[in-house]
């Protein structure tokens, strides 16, 4: 089946689509191609996600920003904050949009989905919605010990009548035994066979850790590990500072800092010749998560040699924060995306360590997972599924049983199982 053609066909026939499947099955690739297809036909596409990081991965905005929801977590807060009724500019904006893409739908709460549906109804949105994600990956962030309620639990989910398109072929690895382990961990099925299979990945670490990328649950751990390992490399330290250009002068420093964090941009990129790095974007000659080694650095370029021996001459890339604004054109006033902020930096980061959250969408070759920092449902699955070569995967021995790490939100699992059936 040509999933891209099927997805485009459903959307063009005015059907809302739920594009799903486990990690590494190509959801991001198809989503990107769908967006390109619609934009090539001069159709306006809103690229949205619940978190800043997920939004920047598809070059879009957060749902709260785009729909002017402020900081409201639910409809009651939306009313309390005086944002229940949409502004005229939001109505104009949604009238011009033909496709709304919501990525990482698993992180969208039921309350947020209800607010989305309300805005679309208030603004008489006549386009289509493509939601993308896997409910057996990272769940919505909740306050304290509050219960998690997923988007599929809202009444609005049923009302949108999504056509489900499920991708099943894993492209990240072709190791059939590992694919079976991933399937079991995704569903929290840790039987005796899976238990022993995971134990096989517990290996002694060599003294030289430079060829591995460590996945941590905590940001401080990743930062600390990168600093220690970089210090071990002799030679000059180069600091490449990101160039920040505010197109909207009223943008606060706090907003700039938040965007830099969300977009996985290093404000001060510390490098040495000989340091291993990960590419953080996709391009024709490298992919997100691919590893290389810095072999030369000059004023304008960083030269990175990949494992296949090919050298990439890297220059800074622009990453922009955008918003939709009314713009005068030759055919009248139109809603167009306008850049608020541009950050120029090299699309790489040190490969010694990264957080599970920031490894989103990456395929990593030589991987070590710090299992003792797993703290959320499906987090272990997300970490494990980053591995593109299970022969080079190492698990730090956990201080608990595997079934305590590979736990899944039961509501999410029930929903996915029903959907599969």
C-alpha positions in Angstrom: 0.0 0.0 0.0 1.2 3.5 -0.8 0.5 5.1 2.5 1.4 8.6 1.3 -1.1 8.5 -1.6 -3.8 7.0 0.7 -3.3 9.7 3.3 -3.4 12.5 0.7 -6.5 11.0 -1.0 -8.4 10.8 2.3 -7.5 14.4 3.3 -8.4 15.7 -0.2 -11.8 13.9 0.2 -12.4 16.0 3.3 -11.8 13.2 5.8 -9.8 13.7 9.0 -6.9 11.3 9.3 -5.2 9.7 12.3 -1.7 8.6 11.1 -0.2 6.1 13.6 2.2 3.3 14.2 5.1 2.5 16.5 8.5 4.1 16.5 10.7 4.1 13.3 7.8 3.4 10.9 8.1 6.6 8.9 5.3 8.8 10.4 7.5 11.9 10.2 8.5 11.2 6.7 4.9 10.8 5.4 3.8 13.8 7.5 6.5 16.0 5.9 5.6 14.8 2.4 1.9 15.5 3.0 2.7 19.0 4.1 4.9 19.5 1.0 2.2 18.2 -1.3 -0.5 20.6 0.1 1.9 23.6 0.1 3.0 22.8 -3.5 -0.7 23.3 -4.4 -0.6 26.7 -2.7 -2.8 25.4 0.2 -2.1 26.8 3.6 -1.0 24.3 6.2 -0.9 24.8 10.0 1.9 22.7 11.5 1.2 22.2 15.2 2.1 20.2 18.3 1.4 20.5 22.1 5.1 21.1 23.0 7.6 23.6 21.6 10.1 20.9 20.8 7.6 18.7 18.9 6.4 21.8 17.0 9.9 22.8 16.0 10.6 19.4 14.6 8.0 20.0 11.9 8.8 23.7 11.5 5.6 24.8 13.2 4.0 26.3 16.3 2.4 25.1 19.5 -1.3 24.6 19.6 -1.7 27.1 22.4 0.1 29.8 20.4 -1.6 29.2 17.1 -5.2 29.0 18.5 -4.6 31.8 21.1 -5.3 29.6 24.1 -2.9 31.4 26.4 -1.8 29.3 29.3 -5.2 27.6 29.7 -5.1 23.9 30.5 -8.9 23.3 30.0 -12.1 25.1 29.0 -12.7 26.4 32.5 -9.3 28.1 32.6 -9.8 29.4 29.0 -13.0 31.2 30.2 -11.4 32.5 33.4 -8.5 33.9 31.4 -10.9 35.8 29.1 -9.9 33.8 26.0 -13.1 31.7 25.5 -14.2 33.7 22.5 -11.8 33.8 19.6 -10.3 37.0 18.3 -11.2 38.2 14.7 -7.6 37.4 13.6 -8.0 33.8 14.7 -11.2 33.5 12.8 -9.5 35.0 9.7 -6.6 32.7 10.2 -8.6 29.5 10.4 -10.7 30.6 7.4 -7.5 30.6 5.3 -6.1 27.2 6.5 -7.0 24.1 4.6 -5.0 21.5 6.5 -4.2 21.4 10.2 -1.4 18.9 11.2 -1.1 18.0 14.9 2.1 16.0 15.5 2.9 13.9 18.6 -0.8 13.5 19.4 0.0 11.2 22.3 1.1 14.3 24.2 -2.2 16.2 23.7 -4.5 15.9 26.6 -8.3 15.4 26.4 -8.8 18.9 27.8 -6.5 20.4 25.2 -8.2 18.5 22.4 -11.6 19.8 23.6 -10.2 23.4 23.4 -8.9 22.7 19.9 -12.3 21.4 18.8 -14.1 24.4 20.3 -11.8 26.8 18.4 -12.4 25.0 15.1 -16.2 25.0 15.7 -16.2 28.7 16.8 -14.3 29.7 13.7 -16.3 27.5 11.4 -13.2 25.7 10.2 -13.9 24.0 6.9 -10.6 22.3 6.3 -9.3 18.9 7.4 -7.2 17.7 10.4 -4.3 15.2 10.3 -3.3 14.0 13.7 0.0 12.0 13.9 1.5 9.9 16.6 1.5 6.8 18.8 -0.4 6.7 22.1 2.1 4.1 23.3 4.8 6.8 23.3 5.2 9.9 25.5 1.9 10.8 27.3 0.6 14.3 28.1 2.4 16.2 30.8 0.1 16.6 33.8 0.3 18.6 37.0 1.6 16.7 40.0 -0.1 13.3 40.5 -3.1 14.2 38.3 -4.5 11.3 36.2 -3.6 11.4 32.5 -6.4 11.8 30.0 -5.5 11.3 26.4 -7.0 13.1 23.3 -8.9 9.9 22.3 -10.8 10.2 25.6 -12.4 13.5 24.7 -15.8 13.6 23.0 -14.3 15.7 20.3 -12.1 12.8 19.2 -15.2 10.7 18.3 -16.9 13.7 16.7 -14.0 14.2 14.3 -14.5 10.7 12.8 -10.8 10.1 12.0 -9.9 7.6 9.4 -7.0 5.6 10.9 -4.0 4.8 8.7 -1.5 2.6 10.6 2.1 2.2 9.5 3.7 -1.1 10.5 7.0 -1.6 8.7 9.9 -0.5 10.9 12.6 1.2 8.8 15.0 2.0 11.7 16.2 -1.6 12.0 15.7 -4.8 10.1 16.7 -7.1 13.0 13.6 -9.3 13.4 14.4 -10.5 16.9 14.9 -6.8 18.1 11.7 -5.8 16.3 9.9 -8.4 18.4 11.5 -7.1 21.6 10.4 -3.6 20.6 6.8 -4.8 20.1 6.7 -6.5 23.5 8.2 -3.5 25.3 5.8 -1.1 23.5 2.9 -3.1 24.9 4.5 -3.8 28.3 4.6 -7.5 27.6 7.8 -8.6 29.5 7.6 -12.4 29.4 10.5 -14.7 30.3 11.9 -14.6 26.8 11.8 -10.8 26.5 13.3 -10.6 30.0 16.4 -12.7 29.0 16.6 -10.9 25.6 16.9 -7.6 27.4 19.5 -9.0 29.8 21.7 -9.8 26.8 22.1 -6.1 26.2 23.7 -5.5 29.6 27.4 -5.4 28.7 30.5 -4.0 30.4 31.4 -0.6 29.2 35.0 0.0 27.9 37.2 2.7 29.4 36.8 4.8 26.3 33.2 5.9 26.1 33.6 8.3 23.2 32.1 6.0 20.5 28.8 5.7 22.4 25.8 8.0 22.7 24.3 7.8 26.2 20.6 8.3 26.6 19.6 9.9 29.9 16.2 10.6 31.4 17.5 13.9 33.0 19.0 16.9 31.2 21.6 17.5 33.9 23.0 14.0 33.4 23.4 14.5 29.7 25.1 17.9 30.1 27.4 16.6 32.8 28.4 13.6 30.7 29.1 15.7 27.6 31.3 18.1 29.6 33.4 15.3 31.1 33.9 13.4 27.9 34.8 16.6 25.9 37.4 17.5 28.5 39.2 14.2 27.8 39.9 15.3 24.2 43.2 17.2 23.9 43.3 20.3 21.7 41.8 23.7 21.3 38.2 24.3 22.5 36.0 26.1 19.9 32.8 27.8 20.9 30.4 28.5 18.1 27.8 31.0 19.3 24.4 30.9 17.8 23.4 34.1 15.8 20.1 35.4 17.0 18.0 37.8 14.9 14.7 39.1 16.3 12.4 40.1 13.4 9.9 41.2 16.0 11.7 43.5 18.5 9.1 43.0 21.3 10.0 39.3 21.5 11.4 38.7 25.1 14.7 37.1 26.0 12.6 34.4 27.8 10.8 33.6 24.6 14.1 33.4 22.7 15.6 31.1 25.3 12.6 28.8 25.3 12.7 28.5 21.5 16.4 27.7 21.5 15.7 24.9 24.0 12.7 23.6 22.1 14.5 23.5 18.8 17.5 21.6 20.2 19.8 24.5 19.2 23.0 24.9 21.1 23.3 28.6 22.1 27.1 28.0 22.7 28.2 24.9 20.8 31.4 23.6 22.3 33.5 21.6 19.9 37.0 20.1 19.6 38.6 18.4 16.6 38.1 14.7 17.2 34.8 15.2 19.1 31.9 12.9 18.1 28.7 14.7 17.1 25.1 13.9 16.2 23.3 15.6 13.4 20.1 17.2 14.7 18.3 17.7 11.3 17.7 15.8 8.1 19.4 16.7 4.9 20.3 15.0 1.6 23.7 13.9 2.9 22.9 13.2 6.6 20.0 12.3 8.8 18.7 13.2 12.3 20.7 11.2 14.8 23.5 10.2 12.4 26.9 10.2 14.0 30.2 11.7 12.8 33.5 13.1 14.0 34.7 16.7 13.8 37.9 16.7 11.6 38.3 20.5 11.1 36.8 23.8 12.3 37.3 27.2 10.7 35.5 30.5 11.0 32.6 29.6 8.8 32.4 25.8 8.6 32.6 22.7 10.6 33.8 19.6 8.8 32.3 16.3 10.0 33.4 12.9 8.8 30.7 10.2 8.9 31.2 6.5 9.6 31.2 5.8 5.8 34.2 8.1 5.4 32.3 10.9 3.6 33.0 14.4 4.9 30.2 16.9 5.3 31.1 20.6 5.1 28.6 22.1 7.5 27.5 25.7 7.6 25.1 27.3 10.0 21.4 26.6 9.4 18.4 28.9 10.0 15.7 27.8 12.4 12.8 30.1 12.6 9.9 30.8 15.0 6.9 31.9 13.0 3.4 33.3 13.3 0.5 33.8 10.9 -0.2 37.5 10.1 -2.3 39.5 7.7 -0.1 40.5 4.7 -0.9 42.7 1.8 -0.3 40.9 -1.5 -1.1 41.6 -5.2 -4.3 39.7 -4.8 -5.4 41.5 -1.6 -4.9 40.8 2.1 -3.9 37.2 2.9 -2.8 35.3 6.0 0.9 34.3 5.6 3.5 32.8 7.9 6.0 35.4 9.0 9.3 34.9 10.9 9.4 36.3 14.4 12.9 35.0 15.2 15.7 33.4 13.3 18.5 31.4 15.0 21.6 30.5 13.0 23.7 27.6 14.3 25.4 24.4 13.1 22.9 21.5 13.1 24.9 19.2 15.3 25.4 18.5 19.0 27.9 16.5 21.0 27.2 12.8 20.7 28.4 11.7 24.1 25.0 12.2 25.8 21.4 13.3 25.1 18.1 13.1 26.9 15.4 10.6 25.8 13.1 13.5 25.2 15.5 15.4 22.9 16.3 12.2 21.0 12.8 12.3 19.5 12.9 11.2 15.9 16.6 10.2 16.0 18.1 6.9 14.7 21.3 6.3 16.8 23.9 3.6 15.9 26.0 3.1 19.1 23.6 3.6 22.0 23.9 3.2 25.7 20.6 3.6 27.7 20.9 4.7 31.4 17.9 2.7 32.5 18.0 4.1 36.1 16.6 7.4 34.8 13.4 6.0 33.3 10.5 7.6 35.1 7.5 7.8 32.8 5.2 5.4 31.0 6.5 4.3 27.6 9.8 6.2 28.1 11.8 2.9 28.0 10.2 2.0 24.7 11.0 5.5 23.3 14.6 5.1 24.4 15.0 1.5 23.1 13.4 2.3 19.7 16.1 5.0 19.0 18.6 2.1 18.3 19.3 1.6 14.6 21.7 -1.2 15.3 20.9 -3.5 18.2 24.3 -5.1 17.9 25.7 -1.8 19.2 23.1 -1.4 21.9 24.0 -1.5 25.6 21.7 -1.2 28.6 23.0 -0.1 32.0 21.8 -2.8 34.5 18.6 -1.5 36.1 18.0 -1.4 39.8 14.6 -2.9 39.3 12.9 -5.5 37.1 12.4 -4.9 33.4 8.6 -5.1 33.7 8.9 -2.1 36.1 10.6 -0.1 33.4 8.5 -1.2 30.4 5.3 -0.1 31.8 2.5 1.4 29.7 -0.5 3.5 30.5 -3.4 1.0 30.5 -5.9 3.3 28.9 -3.5 4.0 26.0 -2.8 0.3 25.6 -6.5 -0.6 25.6 -7.2 2.1 23.0 -4.4 0.9 20.7 -5.3 -2.7 21.0 -9.0 -1.9 20.2 -7.8 0.1 17.2 -5.6 -2.8 16.0 -8.5 -5.2 16.2 
